[in-house]
Amino acid sequence: MTKPSTSPPSGDLVDRYLQAVGFWLPRAQKQDILAEISEDLRSQIEDREAKLRRALTESEVAEILKQRGRPIFVAGQFLPQRSLIGPTLYPIYVFVLKIVALCYVIPWLLVWFGILLFHRTEAAAHLSGEWNSLPTLWMVVFTQFGIITLIFAAIDRAIDRASLKGSCTSDWDPRKLPKIRVEAPKNPRVNSVACLVFAVLGLLWILAIPDNPFLILGPAAVFLKAAPVGHLVYWPIVALAIATIFEHGFILMRPNLTWFPPIFRIATTLLTAWIVGNLLRTRIYVLPTDQKFAEVAAIVNVCILISAGMWAACLVVQLLVYGWQAFREIRRAMEPATPHLA
C-alpha cells in the first residue's frame, strides 16, 4: 500500500472527514466504504502534490474535501436509493426515526412488557385494558413516522426544485469538522481487579445491613423498619453479590473466555428478575415503628415501587443485550481457527 504523503495536519483533516462520513454509514459496510473514499481522496491529494512538487497545505486539502461534498451527502450516495426520499436527506431521515423509536416507542413497550412479566397479581384483571392500549400506540407510532416521512419528502422535493444541492454540498468548511475521537486502550485485567474490589466492598456492606439498618435507610432507620419482603429477598441479594465476585475473579483468571461473562450475566439477571418480581408483587417494603410515621412509610414504599418498575424495564433490556452478546461470542468461539502458513 502506498503511504500517503500528506503532512500531518492535512492527513488529520482527511481522517476527520472520514470519521464524519462514517457516522452516517451502516456498520456492516462502513469499513469498506470508508476505505474506498479514503483511497480516492488520498490519490487525489498525491496527484496534486506530484504536480505542485510539494505537500499540500491544509487549505488546499480542505478545498479537495469541499469538492467531494458534505460528509452526510457523501454517505447518502452509498446508501440504498429511495424514491420518496433521495440520498441527500435519507441518512438524516433514518437518524430522526431512530431517535423517535428510542425515546418513545421502546420505553413504552418496555414498561408494558415489564408490567406483564413482573406484576402478575393484577395482570389478569388489567390484561384486556393493556392489550386495548396497543392499537393506540401503533396508531401514534404510524402517525409520527408518517408525518416525519412527509416532512422529509417535502424538503427533498423543495431542494430539488430550488436547485440548492450544489450550494449545500460546496458551501461548508472541512476545517470545522470534529476532532478525531481517540479511544483509550482497554485493559480487561485492570477493569476486573477494580470491579472485584468494589464487589467485595459491596458484599461487606450488604452483610452489615441487618445489624446496621441505617446503612440503607439512613436517619429514617430510627422510625422505619424493613417489611417481611426484605427478609425474603435479602439472601438472594447476598447471592448476587457473591456471584459478582465470582464473575470478576473468573474473568481475571481467564480473560480469553469472552463467552462466559454474557452467559453468566443472563443467569444473574434472571435471579435479579425474581427479586424484582417479588418487590412488585408486595408493594410494602418498609413499616413504621410508630403510626405517626405511617405517611412517611407510604411515601417511601411508593418511591421503591416506582424504582422497581423502572428496574424491571431495565432487566428486559439487559436480557436482550446479554442474549445477543452470548450468541455472538459463542458463534465466534465455534468458528474454525484460520491456519497460519509457515
Beta strands, then each sheet from edge to edge (+ up, - down):
strand 1: 224-226
strand 2: 286-288
sheet 1: 1+ 2-
end
